[in-house]
Amino acid sequence: MSPSKRFQPGYDPPARSRDTALLFAARGMDLLVSESEGQLTLPRASALPELAASAHFLGVLDDTDCYSVPLSGDFAPPEGMKTVPARSLYKQLDEVTFAVAGRALSVAEWEVNHRFCGRCGTPTQLVAGERARRCPVDHTPFYPRISPAVIVLITRGDQMLLARNATFPEPLFSTVAGFVDPGESLEETVHREAKEEVGVDLKELTYFGSQPWPFGRSLMVGFMAEYAGGDITVDGKEIAEARWFDVDDLPRIPPRLSIARHLIDTFIDRVKARRGLPPG
Ligand SMILES: [Zn+2]
């Protein structure tokens, strides 16, 4: 396995030429890619000099500068390029580059949403040294928006509770998740979402880890929790179905790179360790 790439984030663009830089050109949650013989790759800035000139510096991936730029609504991809949902690139990109792509979407969205001050309408200006724009009149700062969300794997003995979201394009089962309401602690969100989505009470919440998920403009904060009571009930609208699953008899679960999958895989390894089986 090749060593993983390193990304060093930055704000102020270096003085060197942008020609060899990777350009993450975003429209909503889509990214512009080059297509050659069925292979999708990220374009170099030299292929799109006008876009590159106004792009935001993201940082350096190994030795390559990375820039992000929003595409206007009427942008027509040049020959050999097209826009694709950024999420779908997880198969083509390594984990580190995929994370940079997510960052790029957030930065492009921030650029589009905060060109003008939301308070007085004056064009905003970039602030050096941070990811911020500021109104020159009333000095209101505008930062990229991040919406925290919790994600929790609910367990009972060797079983886990997984739910099938009615809106998933594919019939897969995942962990319970939801956005944090204003004024709520992360723990309160976990309890509320578990009750709302699958009707159960929880105990023994433990923090698992977090994952930026810019494809949903969010930061996913992961927990493990034990079932404390209640019968599984779903609303049939947001959640179509929820069930207990044994680690030996799992349905289709989320793909690699997602924190939902990390939670599920971690629990499977714990159960196997309890049963004296090798992990994986
Ligand atoms: Zn203003």
Boltz pocket constraint, residues with backbone or C-beta under 6 A from the ligand:
constraints:
  - pocket:
      binder: B
      contacts: [[A, 117], [A, 118], [A, 119], [A, 120], [A, 121], [A, 122], [A, 135], [A, 136], [A, 137], [A, 138], [A, 139], [A, 140]]
      max_distance: 6.0
